[in-house]
Amino acid sequence: MSASASGWFVILLALVCANLPFVNQRLFVVIPLRQARKPLWLRLLELIVWFGVAGAAGFAVEANLGGTFTQGWQFYAITACMMLVFAFPGFTWQYLVKHRTA
């Protein structure tokens, strides 16, 4: 896989991972919950875990392409903010769009 394709793969993976907590009512897409709706704190906790998954995948892709680079706190702060921006469509769909109840 080329460096460009690897970069796009990691970005698309982060986009999907950022929206997973908001598009379903299951914990980590697999575990059903007793409540009808997931609370916001659980969605945010799940978003942090998915941030780690996307980061680990990015690290693995980087290691596969060659040497890995050490990152400072600035890198993690920027990628966390990027994950929040990526989560905006799912958050908007879950909390700001009116859903019809049957």
C-alpha positions as CSV (number, residue, x, y, z in Angstrom):
1,M,0.0,0.0,0.0
2,S,1.4,3.4,-0.9
3,A,1.9,6.2,1.6
4,S,-0.9,8.2,0.1
5,A,-3.4,5.3,0.2
6,S,-2.3,4.5,3.7
7,G,-2.9,8.1,4.8
8,W,-6.4,8.1,3.3
9,F,-7.2,4.7,4.9
10,V,-6.3,6.1,8.4
11,I,-8.4,9.2,7.8
12,L,-11.4,7.2,6.6
13,L,-11.0,4.8,9.5
14,A,-11.0,7.7,11.9
15,L,-14.1,9.2,10.3
16,V,-15.9,5.9,10.7
17,C,-14.7,5.4,14.3
18,A,-15.7,8.9,15.3
19,N,-19.3,8.3,14.2
20,L,-19.8,4.8,15.5
21,P,-20.9,5.9,19.0
22,F,-23.6,8.1,17.6
23,V,-25.2,6.0,14.9
24,N,-26.3,3.0,17.1
25,Q,-27.6,2.2,20.5
26,R,-25.2,-0.7,21.3
27,L,-22.0,-0.5,23.2
28,F,-19.0,-0.8,20.8
29,V,-21.5,-1.8,18.0
30,V,-21.9,-5.2,19.6
31,I,-23.2,-5.2,23.2
32,P,-26.9,-4.4,23.6
33,L,-27.8,-2.1,26.5
34,R,-30.8,-2.2,28.8
35,Q,-31.7,1.4,28.2
36,A,-33.5,2.4,25.0
37,R,-30.9,5.2,24.3
38,K,-27.2,5.3,25.2
39,P,-26.4,8.2,27.5
40,L,-24.0,11.0,26.3
41,W,-21.3,10.1,28.8
42,L,-21.2,6.6,27.5
43,R,-21.0,7.8,23.9
44,L,-18.1,10.1,24.8
45,L,-16.3,7.2,26.6
46,E,-16.8,5.1,23.6
47,L,-15.4,7.9,21.4
48,I,-12.2,7.9,23.4
49,V,-11.8,4.2,23.0
50,W,-12.4,4.5,19.2
51,F,-9.8,7.3,19.2
52,G,-7.3,4.8,20.6
53,V,-8.3,2.2,18.0
54,A,-7.9,4.6,15.1
55,G,-4.6,5.8,16.6
56,A,-3.3,2.2,17.0
57,A,-4.2,1.5,13.4
58,G,-2.4,4.7,12.3
59,F,0.7,3.7,14.2
60,A,0.6,0.2,12.7
61,V,0.3,1.7,9.2
62,E,3.2,4.0,9.9
63,A,5.3,1.2,11.3
64,N,4.5,-0.9,8.2
65,L,5.7,1.9,5.9
66,G,9.0,2.4,7.7
67,G,10.2,4.0,10.9
68,T,7.8,5.5,13.4
69,F,8.2,9.0,14.7
70,T,7.9,10.1,18.3
71,Q,5.0,12.5,18.9
72,G,4.6,15.1,21.5
73,W,1.4,16.2,23.3
74,Q,0.6,18.6,20.4
75,F,0.1,15.8,18.0
76,Y,-2.4,14.0,20.4
77,A,-4.2,17.3,21.1
78,I,-4.6,18.0,17.4
79,T,-5.8,14.5,16.6
80,A,-8.2,14.5,19.5
81,C,-9.7,17.7,18.1
82,M,-9.8,16.2,14.6
83,M,-11.7,13.2,16.0
84,L,-14.3,15.6,17.6
85,V,-14.7,17.3,14.2
86,F,-15.1,14.0,12.5
87,A,-17.8,13.0,15.1
88,F,-19.9,16.1,14.3
89,P,-22.1,14.4,11.6
90,G,-23.0,11.6,14.0
91,F,-23.6,13.9,16.9
92,T,-25.8,16.1,14.7
93,W,-27.8,13.1,13.5
94,Q,-28.3,11.8,17.0
95,Y,-29.0,14.9,19.0
96,L,-30.0,17.8,16.7
97,V,-32.1,16.1,14.0
98,K,-35.7,15.4,15.0
99,H,-36.6,11.8,14.6
100,R,-40.1,10.6,14.1
101,T,-41.4,8.2,16.7
102,A,-43.8,5.5,15.5
